[in-house]
């Protein structure tokens, strides 16, 4: 029985090591895209023209660059000029501002700025995933401010929102 008392701590330690080793926790981010890289290797993203009634010149340039950057940075796809395995094109169809709320004096207190983009997506490896869809985002600002003073910041936020929506609808399958 003395030998049991001598071996028991070592046996308990061995069991503890086995339990700890087998119960490890693996943490990490979920895959950000559901692309089958054995079939899909390239993407072509056409420049989106600004066809909105109100045209703010830097909008199209910022949108086009951010959309391409999102796919380059978050996937292993190679960007090609045309004929990619995945093809994205479209146009900016709306850039509008509306009075959103009225204060006690009867004047507008908040203005809503909305950006709308029409997107055509073609998956040349699986045409069942093709679609044409509109995506939009909005931001509000205080009506005491001029649009020209807040426009660049609001556009950055809306473009980020819409490019994430497009990414999720095309390759993240959300």
Secondary structure, 3 states (H helix, E strand, C coil): CHHHHHHHHHHHHHHHHHHHHHCCCCCCCCCCCCCCCCCCCEEEECCCEECCCCCCHHHHHHHHHHHHHHHHHHCCCEECCCCCCEEEEEEEEEEEEEEEEECCCCCEEEEEEEEEEEEEEEECCCHHHCEEEEEEEEEEEECCCCHHHHHHHHHHHHHHHHHHHHHHHHHHCC
